[in-house]
Amino acid sequence: MAMEKITILAHPEMPITIYYAVKETETNEADGTISSGWETFLEAVHRASLQLTGTWPMRTERDGRSVGIDANSLASSIILVCRKRPADAPSISRREFIRELNGVLPEALDEMTKGSRDERSPVAPVDLSQAIIGPGMAIFSKYAAVLEADGSPMSVRTALQLINRFFAEDDFDADTQFCLHWFEQHGWTESVFGEADVLARSKSTSVDAMKEAGVLQSGSGKVRLFKWAEYPTDWDPRTDTRTPVWEALHQLIRALKQGGESASGALLAALAALGGKAEAVRQLAYRLYTLCERLGQAEDARAYNELITSWTGIESAASIANEPKFTQGELF
């Protein structure tokens, strides 16, 4: 009702700006993470014939406030810009909607996780799964309807599920894909070798190869992933013959925890000298943060969040580490 009143009263030539903040999620295995607050709100926006034209996540909460310490609290709010949807807006099919999502969301996700030049910070990991809804719903809301195969209009809940599913799809190396799926099933606990062997084969890798890479322990018919604290402190990616993104990420976390941004930056500089895995590492950190949040693993989630929030400082330290070193020559 409120959104419909806003639509009626708004000037057709002027955008409608809405400040929205909520941290309420529902999770199930089939749908992923869905915000019921977002769903209700966006249903109202769509019913009111409004079209989203822009979204901006904004950092509005202090990291150290008492309610936010060790808690999954809202770190960002969202500014939405809407306009009245044209009365003659067309309808499209589900397939066309998914095709358009695939064309728009990669760039939107890239901007959110990287930021934009020096004046825009990356979206906080805790809010990324909600922030990516903005560009997705901008596509959904510009049409009068997205039609399912039976001709019925797609619900906002279904649209949100498709958008969240896109966010969960990553393209990492085979070893990292194994580790990601194994972690989702078993976390840091051990399980039977046979199960690991089947999963590894499906990812075109092997348990022995990943044992050699140093990302897992295998023996006595059991397999488990190493935690970041178990990774060797003398690791040098320049002499490592097999470096999965998973290993690089957890080595960067270990270095950050034990030696701060300078130590982590030195490792990032070494990785960059080999062609770099920086962007893949950062994307995996976001992915694992979201996964740990869903699984209720707060301590692990904090480790990935700390790496993301320290990323600018780590990159600066890496730049310093890559600067050429000059030595004073002798005259005689």
The 8 nearest C-alpha neighbors of each residue, nearest first, counted from 0:
[[1, 3, 2, 4, 43, 47, 5, 46],
 [0, 2, 4, 3, 5, 43, 6, 47],
 [3, 1, 5, 4, 0, 47, 6, 44],
 [2, 4, 47, 6, 0, 5, 1, 7],
 [5, 3, 7, 1, 6, 2, 8, 0],
 [6, 4, 2, 8, 3, 7, 9, 1],
 [5, 7, 3, 9, 4, 8, 2, 47],
 [8, 6, 4, 5, 9, 3, 10, 2],
 [9, 7, 5, 6, 4, 10, 3, 11],
 [8, 10, 6, 7, 5, 11, 15, 13],
 [9, 11, 13, 12, 8, 14, 7, 6],
 [12, 10, 13, 9, 83, 82, 14, 6],
 [13, 11, 10, 14, 82, 9, 83, 15],
 [12, 14, 10, 11, 15, 9, 82, 81],
 [15, 13, 82, 81, 80, 16, 12, 11],
 [16, 14, 81, 80, 82, 17, 13, 9],
 [15, 17, 80, 79, 14, 81, 18, 78],
 [18, 16, 79, 78, 19, 80, 15, 81],
 [17, 19, 78, 77, 79, 16, 20, 76],
 [20, 18, 77, 76, 78, 17, 21, 79],
 [21, 19, 76, 77, 18, 22, 75, 73],
 [20, 22, 23, 36, 19, 73, 76, 37],
 [23, 21, 73, 24, 20, 72, 34, 36],
 [22, 24, 34, 21, 36, 35, 25, 33],
 [25, 23, 34, 33, 35, 26, 32, 22],
 [24, 26, 33, 34, 32, 35, 27, 23],
 [27, 25, 32, 31, 33, 24, 28, 293],
 [26, 28, 31, 29, 30, 32, 25, 33],
 [27, 29, 31, 30, 26, 32, 293, 25],
 [28, 30, 27, 31, 26, 160, 32, 164],
 [31, 29, 27, 28, 160, 32, 26, 33],
 [30, 32, 27, 26, 28, 29, 33, 163],
 [31, 33, 26, 25, 24, 30, 34, 27],
 [34, 32, 25, 24, 26, 35, 31, 159],
 [35, 33, 24, 37, 36, 23, 25, 38],
 [34, 36, 38, 37, 33, 24, 39, 25],
 [37, 35, 34, 39, 38, 40, 23, 21],
 [36, 38, 40, 34, 35, 39, 41, 21],
 [37, 39, 35, 41, 36, 40, 42, 156],
 [40, 38, 42, 36, 37, 41, 35, 43],
 [39, 41, 37, 43, 42, 38, 36, 44],
 [42, 40, 44, 43, 38, 39, 37, 45],
 [41, 43, 45, 39, 40, 44, 38, 46],
 [42, 44, 46, 40, 41, 45, 47, 2],
 [45, 43, 41, 47, 42, 49, 46, 2],
 [44, 46, 42, 48, 47, 43, 49, 140],
 [47, 45, 43, 48, 44, 42, 49, 3],
 [46, 48, 3, 44, 45, 49, 2, 43],
 [49, 47, 45, 84, 46, 83, 50, 44],
 [50, 48, 83, 84, 47, 44, 45, 82],
 [49, 51, 140, 141, 84, 81, 82, 83],
 [52, 50, 81, 137, 53, 80, 140, 82],
 [53, 51, 81, 80, 137, 50, 82, 54],
 [54, 52, 80, 51, 79, 55, 81, 137],
 [53, 55, 79, 78, 133, 80, 77, 56],
 [56, 54, 78, 77, 57, 79, 53, 130],
 [55, 57, 77, 76, 75, 78, 130, 54],
 [58, 56, 75, 76, 77, 59, 55, 78],
 [59, 57, 75, 74, 60, 76, 56, 123],
 [60, 58, 75, 57, 76, 74, 61, 73],
 [61, 59, 74, 58, 62, 75, 73, 64],
 [60, 62, 63, 64, 59, 74, 67, 58],
 [63, 61, 64, 60, 67, 68, 74, 65],
 [64, 62, 61, 68, 65, 67, 66, 60],
 [63, 65, 67, 61, 66, 62, 68, 60],
 [66, 64, 67, 68, 63, 62, 69, 61],
 [67, 65, 64, 68, 70, 72, 63, 69],
 [66, 68, 70, 64, 72, 65, 69, 63],
 [67, 69, 70, 65, 66, 63, 64, 62],
 [70, 68, 67, 71, 297, 301, 298, 66],
 [71, 69, 67, 68, 72, 66, 297, 73],
 [70, 72, 73, 69, 67, 125, 292, 297],
 [73, 71, 67, 70, 74, 22, 66, 125],
 [72, 74, 22, 75, 71, 125, 126, 21],
 [75, 73, 60, 58, 72, 59, 123, 126],
 [76, 74, 58, 57, 59, 73, 56, 126],
 [75, 77, 20, 57, 56, 19, 59, 58],
 [78, 76, 56, 19, 55, 57, 18, 20],
 [77, 79, 18, 55, 54, 17, 19, 56],
 [80, 78, 54, 17, 16, 53, 77, 18],
 [79, 81, 16, 53, 15, 52, 51, 54],
 [82, 80, 51, 15, 50, 52, 14, 49],
 [81, 83, 14, 50, 49, 15, 84, 51],
 [82, 84, 49, 50, 48, 85, 11, 6],
 [83, 85, 49, 50, 48, 82, 86, 141],
 [86, 84, 88, 87, 83, 48, 141, 143],
 [85, 87, 88, 84, 143, 48, 83, 89],
 [86, 88, 85, 89, 143, 84, 142, 90],
 [89, 87, 85, 143, 142, 86, 84, 90],
 [90, 88, 142, 143, 87, 91, 144, 141],
 [89, 91, 144, 143, 142, 145, 88, 146],
 [92, 90, 145, 146, 95, 144, 89, 96],
 [91, 93, 146, 95, 94, 145, 96, 147],
 [92, 94, 96, 147, 95, 146, 145, 97],
 [95, 93, 97, 92, 96, 98, 91, 147],
 [94, 96, 98, 92, 93, 97, 99, 91],
 [95, 97, 93, 99, 94, 98, 100, 92],
 [96, 98, 100, 94, 99, 95, 101, 93],
 [99, 97, 95, 101, 96, 100, 94, 102],
 [98, 100, 102, 96, 101, 97, 95, 103],
 [101, 99, 97, 103, 102, 98, 104, 96],
 [102, 100, 98, 99, 103, 104, 97, 105],
 [101, 103, 99, 100, 104, 98, 105, 106],
 [104, 102, 100, 101, 105, 106, 99, 107],
 [103, 105, 107, 106, 100, 108, 101, 102],
 [106, 104, 108, 107, 103, 109, 101, 102],
 [105, 107, 109, 108, 104, 103, 110, 102],
 [108, 106, 104, 110, 109, 105, 111, 103],
 [109, 107, 111, 105, 110, 106, 104, 112],
 [108, 110, 106, 107, 112, 111, 113, 105],
 [109, 111, 107, 114, 113, 108, 112, 115],
 [112, 110, 108, 121, 114, 109, 122, 113],
 [111, 113, 121, 109, 110, 114, 122, 108],
 [114, 112, 110, 121, 111, 109, 115, 120],
 [113, 115, 121, 120, 119, 110, 111, 112],
 [114, 116, 119, 110, 117, 118, 113, 120],
 [115, 117, 118, 119, 114, 113, 120, 110],
 [118, 116, 119, 115, 120, 114, 311, 113],
 [117, 119, 116, 115, 120, 114, 121, 113],
 [118, 120, 115, 114, 117, 116, 121, 113],
 [119, 121, 114, 122, 118, 115, 113, 117],
 [122, 120, 114, 112, 113, 111, 123, 119],
 [121, 123, 111, 112, 127, 124, 120, 56],
 [122, 124, 125, 126, 127, 121, 74, 75],
 [125, 123, 127, 126, 285, 122, 304, 288],
 [124, 126, 123, 127, 74, 73, 289, 71],
 [127, 125, 124, 129, 123, 128, 130, 75],
 [126, 128, 130, 124, 129, 125, 122, 131],
 [127, 129, 131, 126, 130, 163, 132, 166],
 [130, 128, 127, 132, 126, 131, 34, 133],
 [129, 131, 127, 132, 128, 133, 126, 56],
 [130, 132, 133, 129, 128, 134, 127, 108],
 [133, 131, 135, 130, 129, 134, 136, 162],
 [132, 134, 136, 131, 135, 54, 130, 137],
 [135, 133, 137, 136, 132, 131, 138, 104],
 [136, 134, 132, 137, 133, 138, 162, 100],
 [135, 137, 139, 138, 133, 134, 140, 132],
 [138, 136, 51, 134, 135, 140, 139, 52],
 [137, 139, 136, 135, 140, 141, 134, 100],
 [138, 140, 136, 137, 141, 142, 135, 145],
 [141, 139, 50, 142, 137, 138, 136, 45],
 [140, 142, 50, 138, 139, 137, 84, 143],
 [143, 141, 144, 140, 90, 88, 89, 139],
 [142, 144, 90, 88, 89, 141, 145, 140],
 [145, 143, 90, 142, 152, 146, 91, 153],
 [144, 146, 91, 153, 92, 152, 90, 93],
 [145, 147, 152, 92, 150, 151, 153, 93],
 [146, 148, 150, 151, 149, 93, 153, 152],
 [147, 149, 150, 146, 93, 151, 92, 94],
 [150, 148, 147, 151, 146, 152, 92, 153],
 [149, 151, 147, 146, 148, 152, 92, 153],
 [150, 152, 147, 146, 149, 153, 148, 145],
 [153, 151, 146, 145, 144, 147, 154, 150],
 [152, 154, 145, 146, 147, 151, 157, 155],
 [155, 153, 157, 156, 152, 158, 42, 145],
 [154, 156, 158, 157, 42, 159, 38, 153],
 [157, 155, 159, 154, 158, 38, 160, 33],
 [156, 158, 160, 154, 159, 155, 161, 153],
 [159, 157, 155, 161, 160, 156, 162, 154],
 [160, 158, 162, 156, 157, 161, 163, 155],
 [159, 161, 157, 163, 158, 162, 30, 164],
 [162, 160, 164, 158, 159, 163, 157, 165],
 [161, 163, 159, 165, 164, 160, 135, 158],
 [164, 162, 166, 160, 165, 161, 159, 167],
 [165, 163, 161, 167, 166, 162, 160, 168],
 [164, 166, 162, 163, 167, 168, 161, 101],
 [165, 167, 163, 164, 168, 162, 128, 169],
 [168, 166, 164, 165, 169, 163, 286, 31],
 [167, 169, 165, 166, 164, 170, 286, 163],
 [170, 168, 171, 167, 166, 283, 282, 286],
 [169, 171, 168, 172, 176, 279, 173, 175],
 [172, 170, 176, 175, 169, 173, 279, 244],
 [171, 173, 175, 174, 176, 243, 170, 244],
 [172, 174, 176, 202, 175, 204, 203, 177],
 [175, 173, 177, 176, 172, 243, 178, 204],
 [174, 176, 178, 245, 177, 172, 173, 243],
 [175, 177, 173, 179, 174, 178, 171, 172],
 [176, 178, 174, 175, 180, 179, 181, 199],
 [179, 177, 175, 181, 176, 180, 182, 174],
 [180, 178, 176, 182, 177, 181, 175, 183],
 [179, 181, 183, 177, 182, 178, 176, 184],
 [180, 182, 178, 184, 183, 179, 185, 177],
 [183, 181, 186, 185, 179, 184, 180, 178],
 [182, 184, 180, 181, 185, 186, 179, 290],
 [183, 185, 181, 182, 186, 180, 179, 188],
 [186, 184, 182, 188, 181, 183, 187, 189],
 [185, 187, 182, 188, 183, 184, 181, 224],
 [188, 186, 224, 223, 185, 189, 182, 226],
 [189, 187, 186, 185, 223, 190, 224, 222],
 [190, 188, 223, 222, 221, 187, 191, 185],
 [189, 191, 221, 222, 223, 192, 188, 185],
 [190, 192, 221, 193, 194, 220, 222, 195],
 [191, 193, 221, 220, 195, 194, 222, 196],
 [194, 192, 196, 195, 191, 197, 220, 221],
 [193, 195, 197, 196, 192, 191, 198, 190],
 [194, 196, 192, 198, 193, 197, 199, 191],
 [195, 197, 193, 199, 194, 198, 192, 206],
 [196, 198, 200, 194, 195, 199, 193, 201],
 [199, 197, 201, 195, 200, 196, 194, 202],
 [200, 198, 205, 196, 202, 204, 201, 197],
 [199, 201, 203, 197, 202, 198, 204, 205],
 [200, 202, 198, 199, 203, 197, 204, 196],
 [203, 201, 199, 200, 173, 204, 177, 198],
 [204, 202, 200, 201, 173, 199, 205, 174],
 [203, 205, 199, 200, 202, 173, 174, 208],
 [206, 204, 199, 208, 207, 200, 209, 196],
 [205, 207, 209, 208, 210, 196, 199, 195],
 [208, 206, 210, 205, 209, 211, 217, 212],
 [209, 207, 211, 205, 210, 206, 212, 204],
 [208, 210, 212, 206, 211, 207, 214, 213],
 [211, 209, 207, 213, 215, 212, 208, 206],
 [210, 212, 208, 209, 213, 207, 214, 241],
 [213, 211, 209, 210, 241, 214, 208, 242],
 [212, 214, 210, 211, 215, 209, 246, 216],
 [215, 213, 225, 212, 209, 246, 224, 210],
 [216, 214, 224, 225, 210, 223, 213, 209],
 [215, 217, 223, 222, 210, 224, 218, 225],
 [218, 216, 222, 221, 215, 210, 223, 220],
 [217, 219, 220, 221, 222, 216, 192, 223],
 [220, 218, 221, 217, 192, 222, 191, 216],
 [219, 221, 192, 218, 191, 222, 217, 193],
 [222, 220, 191, 192, 190, 218, 219, 217],
 [221, 223, 217, 189, 190, 192, 216, 191],
 [222, 224, 189, 216, 215, 188, 187, 190],
 [223, 225, 215, 187, 214, 216, 226, 222],
 [224, 226, 215, 214, 229, 227, 223, 216],
 [227, 225, 229, 228, 224, 187, 230, 249],
 [226, 228, 249, 229, 253, 230, 250, 225],
 [229, 227, 226, 230, 253, 225, 231, 249],
 [230, 228, 227, 226, 225, 231, 253, 232],
 [229, 231, 227, 228, 232, 250, 225, 226],
 [232, 230, 233, 234, 229, 250, 228, 253],
 [231, 233, 234, 230, 254, 253, 250, 229],
 [234, 232, 231, 235, 230, 236, 250, 254],
 [235, 233, 232, 231, 236, 239, 250, 230],
 [234, 236, 237, 238, 239, 233, 266, 269],
 [237, 235, 239, 238, 270, 269, 234, 242],
 [238, 236, 235, 239, 269, 273, 270, 240],
 [237, 239, 236, 235, 240, 234, 241, 242],
 [240, 238, 236, 241, 237, 242, 235, 234],
 [239, 241, 238, 242, 212, 236, 237, 211],
 [242, 240, 212, 239, 243, 211, 209, 236],
 [241, 243, 246, 239, 244, 240, 212, 247],
 [244, 242, 245, 246, 175, 174, 241, 247],
 [243, 245, 247, 246, 280, 175, 248, 242],
 [244, 246, 175, 243, 248, 247, 249, 178],
 [247, 245, 243, 249, 244, 248, 214, 250],
 [248, 246, 244, 250, 245, 249, 251, 243],
 [249, 247, 251, 245, 280, 246, 250, 244],
 [250, 248, 252, 227, 251, 246, 247, 253],
 [249, 251, 253, 247, 252, 248, 246, 254],
 [250, 252, 254, 263, 248, 249, 253, 255],
 [251, 253, 249, 255, 250, 254, 256, 248],
 [254, 252, 250, 256, 251, 227, 255, 228],
 [253, 255, 263, 251, 257, 258, 252, 262],
 [256, 254, 259, 263, 252, 258, 253, 260],
 [255, 257, 253, 254, 259, 258, 252, 251],
 [258, 256, 254, 255, 253, 259, 262, 252],
 [259, 257, 262, 254, 255, 256, 260, 261],
 [258, 260, 255, 261, 262, 256, 257, 263],
 [259, 261, 313, 263, 255, 262, 264, 312],
 [262, 260, 264, 316, 263, 259, 265, 313],
 [263, 261, 258, 265, 264, 254, 260, 259],
 [262, 264, 254, 255, 260, 251, 266, 265],
 [265, 263, 317, 313, 316, 267, 261, 262],
 [264, 266, 268, 262, 317, 267, 263, 320],
 [267, 265, 269, 263, 268, 264, 270, 262],
 [266, 268, 264, 270, 269, 265, 317, 271],
 [269, 267, 317, 271, 265, 266, 270, 264],
 [268, 270, 266, 272, 267, 271, 265, 236],
 [269, 271, 275, 267, 273, 272, 268, 236],
 [275, 270, 272, 268, 274, 273, 269, 267],
 [273, 271, 269, 270, 274, 268, 275, 237],
 [274, 272, 271, 270, 275, 269, 237, 236],
 [273, 275, 271, 272, 270, 276, 269, 277],
 [271, 276, 274, 270, 277, 273, 272, 267],
 [275, 277, 279, 278, 280, 270, 244, 271],
 [276, 278, 280, 279, 275, 281, 267, 271],
 [277, 279, 281, 280, 276, 282, 275, 283],
 [278, 280, 282, 276, 281, 277, 283, 244],
 [281, 279, 277, 283, 248, 278, 282, 244],
 [280, 282, 284, 278, 283, 279, 277, 285],
 [281, 283, 279, 285, 284, 280, 278, 286],
 [282, 284, 286, 280, 285, 281, 287, 279],
 [285, 283, 281, 287, 303, 282, 286, 288],
 [286, 284, 288, 282, 283, 287, 124, 289],
 [285, 287, 283, 289, 284, 288, 282, 290],
 [288, 286, 290, 284, 289, 285, 291, 283],
 [289, 287, 300, 285, 291, 290, 286, 303],
 [288, 290, 292, 286, 287, 291, 293, 285],
 [289, 291, 287, 293, 292, 288, 294, 286],
 [292, 290, 296, 294, 288, 300, 293, 289],
 [293, 291, 289, 295, 290, 294, 296, 288],
 [292, 294, 290, 291, 295, 289, 26, 32],
 [293, 295, 291, 292, 296, 290, 183, 297],
 [294, 296, 292, 293, 297, 291, 300, 290],
 [297, 295, 291, 294, 299, 298, 292, 300],
 [296, 298, 300, 299, 295, 301, 292, 291],
 [299, 297, 301, 300, 296, 302, 69, 291],
 [298, 300, 302, 301, 297, 296, 291, 303],
 [299, 301, 288, 297, 291, 303, 298, 302],
 [302, 300, 304, 298, 299, 303, 305, 297],
 [301, 303, 305, 299, 304, 300, 306, 298],
 [304, 302, 306, 284, 300, 305, 301, 288],
 [303, 305, 301, 307, 306, 302, 300, 308],
 [306, 304, 308, 302, 303, 307, 301, 309],
 [305, 307, 309, 303, 304, 308, 310, 252],
 [308, 306, 310, 304, 309, 305, 303, 281],
 [307, 309, 305, 310, 306, 304, 123, 311],
 [310, 308, 306, 307, 312, 311, 305, 313],
 [309, 311, 313, 307, 312, 308, 306, 314],
 [312, 310, 314, 313, 309, 315, 308, 307],
 [311, 313, 315, 310, 314, 309, 316, 260],
 [314, 312, 264, 310, 260, 316, 315, 311],
 [315, 313, 317, 311, 316, 312, 264, 310],
 [316, 314, 312, 318, 317, 313, 311, 319],
 [315, 317, 264, 313, 319, 261, 314, 318],
 [316, 318, 264, 268, 314, 320, 315, 265],
 [319, 317, 315, 321, 320, 316, 314, 322],
 [320, 318, 316, 322, 321, 317, 315, 264],
 [319, 321, 317, 318, 322, 265, 316, 268],
 [322, 320, 318, 319, 268, 317, 323, 265],
 [321, 323, 319, 320, 324, 318, 317, 325],
 [324, 322, 321, 325, 320, 319, 326, 318],
 [323, 325, 322, 326, 321, 320, 319, 327],
 [326, 324, 323, 327, 328, 322, 321, 329],
 [325, 327, 328, 324, 329, 323, 330, 322],
 [328, 326, 329, 325, 330, 324, 331, 323],
 [327, 329, 326, 330, 325, 331, 324, 323],
 [330, 328, 331, 327, 326, 325, 324, 323],
 [329, 331, 328, 327, 326, 325, 324, 323],
 [330, 329, 328, 327, 326, 325, 324, 323]]
